[in-house]
Amino acid sequence: MPLLVGHHRRYNSMIQKAKTIIDSGRLGRIVAVHGAFWAMKPDDYFDVAWRREKGAGPILINLIHDVDLFRFLCGEIIAVQAMESNAVRGNPVEDTAAILLRFANGAIGSLTVSDSIVAPWSWELTTGENPAYPRQDQFCYLIGGTHGRRPGGIFPARGGLG
């Protein structure tokens, strides 16, 4: 049976620009990255039974895209630590999680995800890519290097990586 993994964001022009800037050395050596997917999914989103079960939470539905982007921008991940919670909705699946990443090049990263927080920090809300979500003037990623930093929500609302 064919299988498709939809890591399409790495082909977005904003991410391609970020990759070009990182690869150019303009930021120096990447030391740390941080990302957030914080959104409030409406209660009726969970009316579909599978969305309340393990494997259907924001880690695999949402955060996996951010992990892929960090791998694309920073290289392979060699270590992961994580915590999750289902304290808000009490479903078998997580509604909030945090992960720490160590990249092969020595950089570290952190990602937090929640589908239970009213906030303007997620790919959908910061990039304007999805018309179903009102664009926010915020960032969902931060990229820090020895020669500078770039906000990364990413980017277009302020005319690029800054």
GUVEXLUM-453525 format. One record per residue (C-alpha): x negated, y, z; chain; residue in three letters. Coordinates in steps of 0.02 Angstrom, whole numbers, plus 32768, in hexadecimal, padded with zeros to 4 digits. Layout:
x X	y Y	z Z	kette A	rest ALA
...
END
This chain:
x 8000	y 8000	z 8000	kette A	rest MET
x 7FB8	y 80AB	z 7FD1	kette A	rest PRO
x 7F93	y 8125	z 805D	kette A	rest LEU
x 7F7C	y 81E0	z 8052	kette A	rest LEU
x 7F2E	y 824D	z 80D8	kette A	rest VAL
x 7F68	y 8301	z 80C3	kette A	rest GLY
x 7ED0	y 8366	z 80F7	kette A	rest HIS
x 7EF8	y 83ED	z 8079	kette A	rest HIS
x 7EC6	y 8485	z 80E1	kette A	rest ARG
x 7E0C	y 846F	z 80B9	kette A	rest ARG
x 7E39	y 84A0	z 8006	kette A	rest TYR
x 7E8C	y 8543	z 803B	kette A	rest ASN
x 7E2F	y 85DB	z 7FFA	kette A	rest SER
x 7E1A	y 861F	z 80AB	kette A	rest MET
x 7DC5	y 8580	z 80E5	kette A	rest ILE
x 7D5A	y 8579	z 8048	kette A	rest GLN
x 7D20	y 862A	z 806F	kette A	rest LYS
x 7CFA	y 85FA	z 8124	kette A	rest ALA
x 7C95	y 8564	z 80E8	kette A	rest LYS
x 7C33	y 85D3	z 806E	kette A	rest THR
x 7C0B	y 864F	z 80FA	kette A	rest ILE
x 7BD5	y 85C4	z 8171	kette A	rest ILE
x 7B6C	y 856C	z 80ED	kette A	rest ASP
x 7B1A	y 8611	z 80BC	kette A	rest SER
x 7AD0	y 8622	z 816A	kette A	rest GLY
x 7B22	y 86CA	z 8187	kette A	rest ARG
x 7B5E	y 8691	z 8232	kette A	rest LEU
x 7ABA	y 863B	z 825C	kette A	rest GLY
x 7AC5	y 8592	z 82AD	kette A	rest ARG
x 7B78	y 8568	z 82DD	kette A	rest ILE
x 7B7B	y 8552	z 839A	kette A	rest VAL
x 7C34	y 8547	z 83C5	kette A	rest ALA
x 7CE0	y 8544	z 8377	kette A	rest VAL
x 7D8B	y 8552	z 83C6	kette A	rest HIS
x 7E36	y 8535	z 837D	kette A	rest GLY
x 7EE9	y 853A	z 83B9	kette A	rest ALA
x 7F8E	y 84FA	z 837C	kette A	rest PHE
x 800D	y 8542	z 83F4	kette A	rest TRP
x 80C1	y 8545	z 83BD	kette A	rest ALA
x 816E	y 8529	z 8404	kette A	rest MET
x 81C8	y 84A4	z 83A2	kette A	rest LYS
x 8284	y 84B3	z 83BC	kette A	rest PRO
x 82DE	y 842F	z 8422	kette A	rest ASP
x 833D	y 83EF	z 838B	kette A	rest ASP
x 8296	y 83C1	z 8339	kette A	rest TYR
x 8293	y 8331	z 83B7	kette A	rest PHE
x 8342	y 82F4	z 838B	kette A	rest ASP
x 82EB	y 827C	z 8314	kette A	rest VAL
x 82B9	y 81E8	z 8382	kette A	rest ALA
x 820C	y 81C6	z 8338	kette A	rest TRP
x 81D5	y 8278	z 8364	kette A	rest ARG
x 81E3	y 824C	z 841C	kette A	rest ARG
x 8178	y 81AF	z 8410	kette A	rest GLU
x 80BC	y 8195	z 8422	kette A	rest LYS
x 8060	y 81C1	z 8383	kette A	rest GLY
x 80DB	y 8249	z 8351	kette A	rest ALA
x 809B	y 82D5	z 83BF	kette A	rest GLY
x 803B	y 8371	z 8393	kette A	rest PRO
x 7F92	y 8318	z 8399	kette A	rest ILE
x 7FB7	y 82AF	z 82FE	kette A	rest LEU
x 8038	y 8322	z 82AE	kette A	rest ILE
x 7FDE	y 83C9	z 82C3	kette A	rest ASN
x 7F33	y 83C1	z 8316	kette A	rest LEU
x 7EED	y 8342	z 829C	kette A	rest ILE
x 7EE8	y 83CB	z 8218	kette A	rest HIS
x 7E80	y 843B	z 828A	kette A	rest ASP
x 7E09	y 83AB	z 82B0	kette A	rest VAL
x 7DF3	y 838F	z 81F6	kette A	rest ASP
x 7DCC	y 8447	z 81D9	kette A	rest LEU
x 7D4B	y 8448	z 8264	kette A	rest PHE
x 7CF9	y 83AD	z 8217	kette A	rest ARG
x 7CF9	y 8404	z 816F	kette A	rest PHE
x 7CAE	y 84A4	z 81B5	kette A	rest LEU
x 7C37	y 845D	z 8239	kette A	rest CYS
x 7C0F	y 83AA	z 8207	kette A	rest GLY
x 7C2E	y 8302	z 8253	kette A	rest GLU
x 7C6F	y 82ED	z 8303	kette A	rest ILE
x 7C0A	y 8278	z 8370	kette A	rest ILE
x 7C66	y 8284	z 8417	kette A	rest ALA
x 7D16	y 82AD	z 8451	kette A	rest VAL
x 7D66	y 82C8	z 84FB	kette A	rest GLN
x 7E20	y 82EA	z 850D	kette A	rest ALA
x 7EB2	y 8301	z 8582	kette A	rest MET
x 7F6B	y 8301	z 855C	kette A	rest GLU
x 800B	y 8329	z 85B7	kette A	rest SER
x 80C4	y 830E	z 859B	kette A	rest ASN
x 80F5	y 837B	z 8630	kette A	rest ALA
x 8169	y 83F0	z 85D1	kette A	rest VAL
x 81DE	y 837A	z 8576	kette A	rest ARG
x 81B7	y 82D6	z 85CF	kette A	rest GLY
x 81BC	y 8270	z 852E	kette A	rest ASN
x 8146	y 81DB	z 8519	kette A	rest PRO
x 80E1	y 8246	z 84A0	kette A	rest VAL
x 8072	y 82D8	z 84D3	kette A	rest GLU
x 80AE	y 838A	z 84C3	kette A	rest ASP
x 8006	y 83D9	z 84F0	kette A	rest THR
x 7F52	y 83A0	z 84DE	kette A	rest ALA
x 7EA0	y 83E1	z 84E5	kette A	rest ALA
x 7E06	y 8396	z 8496	kette A	rest ILE
x 7D4C	y 83B8	z 849E	kette A	rest LEU
x 7CDF	y 838C	z 840A	kette A	rest LEU
x 7C24	y 8377	z 83F2	kette A	rest ARG
x 7BE5	y 8384	z 8340	kette A	rest PHE
x 7B4C	y 832A	z 82FC	kette A	rest ALA
x 7AF5	y 83D2	z 82E3	kette A	rest ASN
x 7B04	y 83FB	z 839D	kette A	rest GLY
x 7B97	y 8473	z 8391	kette A	rest ALA
x 7C2A	y 845A	z 8408	kette A	rest ILE
x 7CE0	y 847C	z 83ED	kette A	rest GLY
x 7D84	y 8486	z 8449	kette A	rest SER
x 7E34	y 8474	z 8408	kette A	rest LEU
x 7ED8	y 8486	z 8463	kette A	rest THR
x 7F81	y 8454	z 8420	kette A	rest VAL
x 8031	y 8467	z 8461	kette A	rest SER
x 80DC	y 8464	z 8414	kette A	rest ASP
x 8123	y 84AD	z 84B6	kette A	rest SER
x 80D5	y 855B	z 84BF	kette A	rest ILE
x 811D	y 85FA	z 8478	kette A	rest VAL
x 8081	y 8648	z 842B	kette A	rest ALA
x 803D	y 8693	z 8389	kette A	rest PRO
x 7FA7	y 861C	z 8378	kette A	rest TRP
x 7FB7	y 8594	z 82F6	kette A	rest SER
x 7F86	y 857E	z 8240	kette A	rest TRP
x 8039	y 8599	z 820A	kette A	rest GLU
x 804C	y 863A	z 826D	kette A	rest LEU
x 7FA2	y 8688	z 8249	kette A	rest THR
x 7F89	y 8663	z 8190	kette A	rest THR
x 8035	y 8688	z 814A	kette A	rest GLY
x 8022	y 85EA	z 80E1	kette A	rest GLU
x 80CC	y 85A6	z 8113	kette A	rest ASN
x 815D	y 861E	z 80F4	kette A	rest PRO
x 81C5	y 85C7	z 817A	kette A	rest ALA
x 8158	y 8618	z 81FF	kette A	rest TYR
x 8147	y 86D4	z 8218	kette A	rest PRO
x 8092	y 8709	z 81FF	kette A	rest ARG
x 803A	y 8748	z 829A	kette A	rest GLN
x 7FA6	y 87BE	z 82A5	kette A	rest ASP
x 7F40	y 8742	z 830A	kette A	rest GLN
x 7EB9	y 86BE	z 82F4	kette A	rest PHE
x 7EC6	y 8603	z 8310	kette A	rest CYS
x 7E0C	y 85DE	z 82FC	kette A	rest TYR
x 7D6C	y 862A	z 833F	kette A	rest LEU
x 7CC3	y 85FD	z 82F6	kette A	rest ILE
x 7C25	y 8631	z 8353	kette A	rest GLY
x 7B73	y 862B	z 8314	kette A	rest GLY
x 7AC9	y 8669	z 8348	kette A	rest THR
x 7AD6	y 86FF	z 82D2	kette A	rest HIS
x 7B8C	y 872C	z 82E6	kette A	rest GLY
x 7C3D	y 86F4	z 82FA	kette A	rest ARG
x 7CD7	y 86EF	z 8290	kette A	rest ARG
x 7D8A	y 86EA	z 82C4	kette A	rest PRO
x 7DE3	y 866F	z 8262	kette A	rest GLY
x 7E9C	y 866E	z 825C	kette A	rest GLY
x 7E54	y 8683	z 81E8	kette A	rest ILE
x 7E51	y 8700	z 8192	kette A	rest PHE
x 7EBC	y 8753	z 8112	kette A	rest PRO
x 7F1A	y 87CE	z 817F	kette A	rest ALA
x 7E78	y 882A	z 8198	kette A	rest ARG
x 7E33	y 881C	z 80EA	kette A	rest GLY
x 7DC8	y 8784	z 80FD	kette A	rest GLY
x 7D56	y 873F	z 8182	kette A	rest LEU
x 7D29	y 87EC	z 81BD	kette A	rest GLY
END
